[in-house]
Amino acid sequence: MNTINDVNRLLDDVLSLSGRTAGFSRETPLLGAIPELDSMAVVSLITTMEERFGITVDDDDVDGATFASVGSLVDFVERKLGR
């Protein structure tokens, strides 16, 4: 599994970015940089991450830093997967 590709695909699907994530790297900022990423989208992303990656995300697990960049989101998913 290539986590960055999977996370980018997740972002593209949930936020309806029409393939824009193809150019995303670990350094790509998310919160505050992508208008589609609002509070409701964060909830949808968390729900979809749980379904796609088979993880459980507790309220205490998530803060703004989790969604700061593609890299921080990838790191979060990998921690939850035990990598």
N, CA, C and O of each residue as an XYZ file, in Angstrom:
332
protein
N       0.845     -1.189      0.000
C       0.000      0.000      0.000
C       0.885      1.245      0.000
O       1.818      1.352      0.796
N       0.592      2.165     -0.879
C       1.292      3.444     -0.951
C       0.380      4.476     -0.300
O      -0.558      4.976     -0.921
N       0.666      4.782      0.944
C      -0.257      5.599      1.743
C      -0.494      6.975      1.155
O      -1.624      7.462      1.171
N       0.546      7.615      0.634
C       0.339      8.966      0.082
C      -0.608      8.921     -1.120
O      -1.451      9.804     -1.273
N      -0.479      7.914     -1.961
C      -1.407      7.798     -3.096
C      -2.821      7.522     -2.620
O      -3.786      8.067     -3.158
N      -2.939      6.668     -1.601
C      -4.263      6.351     -1.068
C      -4.908      7.574     -0.419
O      -6.104      7.812     -0.591
N      -4.126      8.343      0.321
C      -4.651      9.560      0.962
C      -5.031     10.590     -0.101
O      -6.075     11.232      0.011
N      -4.210     10.753     -1.114
C      -4.546     11.696     -2.195
C      -5.827     11.284     -2.907
O      -6.660     12.130     -3.232
N      -5.983      9.988     -3.149
C      -7.203      9.495     -3.793
C      -8.419      9.762     -2.887
O      -9.487     10.145     -3.365
N      -8.240      9.555     -1.579
C      -9.300      9.831     -0.619
C      -9.685     11.308     -0.646
O     -10.867     11.648     -0.702
N      -8.683     12.180     -0.605
C      -8.942     13.626     -0.666
C      -9.670     13.992     -1.953
O     -10.624     14.770     -1.936
N      -9.220     13.432     -3.060
C      -9.826     13.724     -4.354
C     -11.293     13.293     -4.376
O     -12.157     14.028     -4.853
N     -11.562     12.096     -3.854
C     -12.931     11.576     -3.854
C     -13.848     12.360     -2.918
O     -14.926     12.798     -3.322
N     -13.423     12.534     -1.679
C     -14.283     13.157     -0.668
C     -14.505     14.642     -0.947
O     -15.605     15.159     -0.756
N     -13.448     15.325     -1.400
C     -13.547     16.769     -1.630
C     -13.947     17.122     -3.059
O     -14.076     18.299     -3.395
N     -14.144     16.106     -3.904
C     -14.511     16.310     -5.315
C     -13.539     17.267     -6.003
O     -13.940     18.280     -6.576
N     -12.255     16.925     -5.933
C     -11.211     17.799     -6.474
C     -10.898     17.536     -7.950
O     -10.016     18.183     -8.514
N     -11.591     16.617     -8.567
C     -11.467     16.357    -10.009
C     -10.026     16.128    -10.461
O      -9.593     16.665    -11.480
N      -9.298     15.334     -9.699
C      -7.937     14.971    -10.096
C      -6.850     15.936     -9.677
O      -5.679     15.706     -9.980
N      -7.205     17.014     -8.986
C      -6.190     18.000     -8.572
C      -5.132     17.394     -7.659
O      -4.012     17.902     -7.589
N      -5.473     16.313     -6.958
C      -4.513     15.725     -6.027
C      -3.352     15.042     -6.741
O      -2.376     14.659     -6.097
N      -3.439     14.885     -8.041
C      -2.335     14.268     -8.791
C      -1.041     15.052     -8.599
O       0.045     14.479     -8.684
N      -1.141     16.330     -8.346
C       0.033     17.169     -8.143
C       0.370     17.403     -6.679
O       1.268     18.187     -6.373
N      -0.337     16.734     -5.764
C      -0.100     16.930     -4.340
C       1.119     16.137     -3.879
O       1.325     14.997     -4.293
N       1.914     16.750     -3.026
C       3.051     16.076     -2.393
C       2.833     16.127     -0.878
O       1.837     16.675     -0.407
N       3.766     15.556     -0.128
C       3.668     15.592      1.338
C       3.586     17.031      1.849
O       2.964     17.285      2.881
N       4.203     17.967      1.143
C       4.265     19.356      1.588
C       3.026     20.174      1.235
O       2.897     21.314      1.682
N       2.133     19.627      0.459
C       0.944     20.365      0.032
C       0.080     20.712      1.247
O      -0.363     19.819      1.969
N      -0.163     22.011      1.475
C      -1.007     22.411      2.609
C      -2.468     22.070      2.340
O      -2.927     22.094      1.198
N      -3.185     21.754      3.409
C      -4.596     21.413      3.284
C      -5.489     22.453      3.962
O      -6.092     23.288      3.288
N      -5.574     22.406      5.293
C      -6.449     23.348      6.007
C      -6.063     24.783      5.703
O      -4.904     25.170      5.853
N      -7.027     25.559      5.282
C      -6.789     26.959      4.970
C      -6.283     27.194      3.557
O      -6.259     28.333      3.090
N      -5.877     26.129      2.868
C      -5.352     26.269      1.511
C      -6.306     25.703      0.463
O      -6.269     26.105     -0.700
N      -7.147     24.785      0.873
C      -8.105     24.159     -0.048
C      -9.503     24.538      0.428
O      -9.951     24.068      1.474
N     -10.196     25.389     -0.335
C     -11.514     25.869      0.105
C     -12.518     24.747      0.357
O     -13.414     24.884      1.190
N     -12.366     23.652     -0.355
C     -13.300     22.529     -0.195
C     -13.166     21.847      1.173
O     -14.074     21.136      1.603
N     -12.043     22.063      1.848
C     -11.798     21.412      3.133
C     -12.323     22.278      4.274
O     -11.573     23.019      4.910
N     -13.625     22.167      4.518
C     -14.257     22.873      5.625
C     -14.565     21.871      6.741
O     -14.188     20.702      6.649
N     -15.234     22.317      7.769
C     -15.479     21.445      8.926
C     -16.311     20.218      8.567
O     -16.060     19.132      9.089
N     -17.279     20.369      7.700
C     -18.086     19.218      7.282
C     -17.254     18.232      6.455
O     -17.435     17.019      6.557
N     -16.352     18.759      5.646
C     -15.489     17.890      4.850
C     -14.537     17.103      5.743
O     -14.222     15.950      5.449
N     -14.080     17.714      6.825
C     -13.207     17.007      7.771
C     -13.951     15.799      8.345
O     -13.381     14.712      8.444
N     -15.196     15.980      8.717
C     -16.001     14.875      9.243
C     -16.134     13.775      8.191
O     -15.993     12.593      8.505
N     -16.403     14.157      6.960
C     -16.520     13.178      5.873
C     -15.205     12.457      5.639
O     -15.190     11.249      5.407
N     -14.093     13.194      5.699
C     -12.780     12.572      5.528
C     -12.512     11.545      6.622
O     -12.028     10.448      6.341
N     -12.820     11.891      7.851
C     -12.590     10.966      8.966
C     -13.414      9.696      8.788
O     -12.902      8.588      8.948
N     -14.681      9.860      8.459
C     -15.563      8.710      8.253
C     -15.047      7.828      7.120
O     -15.016      6.604      7.245
N     -14.648      8.443      6.030
C     -14.168      7.689      4.879
C     -12.827      7.020      5.182
O     -12.588      5.900      4.731
N     -11.945      7.687      5.939
C     -10.672      7.063      6.342
C     -10.939      5.809      7.160
O     -10.291      4.781      6.963
N     -11.890      5.896      8.075
C     -12.224      4.730      8.891
C     -12.684      3.571      8.013
O     -12.285      2.427      8.231
N     -13.517      3.863      7.032
C     -14.039      2.820      6.146
C     -12.953      2.251      5.232
O     -12.801      1.034      5.133
N     -12.210      3.110      4.577
C     -11.227      2.654      3.583
C     -10.002      1.990      4.188
O      -9.479      1.017      3.645
N      -9.545      2.529      5.327
C      -8.314      2.008      5.919
C      -8.579      1.042      7.063
O      -7.642      0.446      7.595
N      -9.845      0.878      7.452
C     -10.174     -0.038      8.537
C      -9.618      0.418      9.873
O      -9.193     -0.399     10.690
N      -9.623      1.734     10.094
C      -9.106      2.292     11.341
C     -10.249      2.903     12.136
O     -11.340      3.128     11.611
N      -9.984      3.165     13.403
C     -10.930      3.874     14.252
C     -10.288      5.186     14.661
O      -9.166      5.208     15.166
N     -10.998      6.270     14.443
C     -10.497      7.594     14.786
C     -11.329      8.129     15.944
O     -12.521      8.400     15.799
N     -10.681      8.274     17.096
C     -11.348      8.842     18.266
C     -11.263     10.361     18.208
O     -10.380     10.913     17.551
N     -12.172     11.028     18.890
C     -12.179     12.495     18.922
C     -10.843     13.053     19.394
O     -10.376     14.072     18.885
N     -10.232     12.387     20.366
C      -8.958     12.858     20.913
C      -7.794     12.685     19.938
O      -6.729     13.269     20.138
N      -7.989     11.888     18.886
C      -6.928     11.620     17.914
C      -6.717     12.767     16.934
O      -5.654     12.875     16.322
N      -7.717     13.618     16.783
C      -7.717     14.585     15.692
C      -7.624     16.015     16.219
O      -8.322     16.410     17.152
N      -6.731     16.773     15.580
C      -6.685     18.216     15.815
C      -6.318     18.879     14.489
O      -6.146     18.198     13.479
N      -6.202     20.175     14.492
C      -5.914     20.903     13.262
C      -4.618     20.465     12.601
O      -4.507     20.480     11.375
N      -3.635     20.076     13.407
C      -2.340     19.660     12.864
C      -2.462     18.405     12.005
O      -1.663     18.199     11.091
N      -3.448     17.572     12.288
C      -3.654     16.351     11.509
C      -3.936     16.684     10.046
O      -3.505     15.963      9.147
N      -4.654     17.769      9.813
C      -5.059     18.159      8.461
C      -4.267     19.359      7.934
O      -4.713     20.041      7.011
N      -3.112     19.611      8.511
C      -2.294     20.750      8.083
C      -1.738     20.563      6.679
O      -1.680     21.514      5.899
N      -1.329     19.342      6.356
C      -0.740     19.069      5.047
C      -1.031     17.622      4.658
O      -1.502     16.827      5.471
N      -0.746     17.303      3.419
C      -0.892     15.915      2.976
C       0.001     15.018      3.831
O      -0.414     13.937      4.248
N       1.220     15.469      4.089
C       2.156     14.674      4.876
C       1.666     14.404      6.287
O       1.807     13.287      6.785
N       1.094     15.402      6.939
C       0.593     15.189      8.308
C      -0.582     14.217      8.308
O      -0.743     13.445      9.254
N      -1.403     14.245      7.262
C      -2.521     13.312      7.165
C      -2.014     11.896      6.874
O      -2.519     10.927      7.441
N      -1.028     11.779      6.003
C      -0.411     10.477      5.713
C       0.202      9.901      6.995
O       0.008      8.725      7.303
N       0.932     10.721      7.731
C       1.556     10.270      8.981
C       0.501      9.784      9.980
O       0.698      8.778     10.662
N      -0.610     10.502     10.058
C      -1.699     10.115     10.946
C      -2.243      8.740     10.565
O      -2.399      7.870     11.421
N      -2.531      8.547      9.275
C      -3.070      7.264      8.812
C      -2.070      6.149      9.095
O      -2.455      5.077      9.560
N      -0.805      6.387      8.823
C       0.204      5.355      9.065
C       0.323      5.013     10.546
O       0.501      3.847     10.898
N       0.227      6.014     11.417
C       0.246      5.735     12.868
C      -0.948      4.862     13.255
O      -0.804      3.908     14.020
N      -2.121      5.191     12.724
C      -3.312      4.423     13.048
C      -3.217      2.999     12.507
O      -3.793      2.077     13.084
N      -2.495      2.817     11.406
C      -2.304      1.480     10.831
C      -1.172      0.721     11.503
O      -0.938     -0.451     11.206
N      -0.464      1.397     12.418
C       0.634      0.749     13.136
C       1.917      0.639     12.352
O       2.692     -0.299     12.542
N       2.147      1.602     11.464
C       3.385      1.590     10.662
C       4.397      2.544     11.207
O       5.493      2.662     10.658
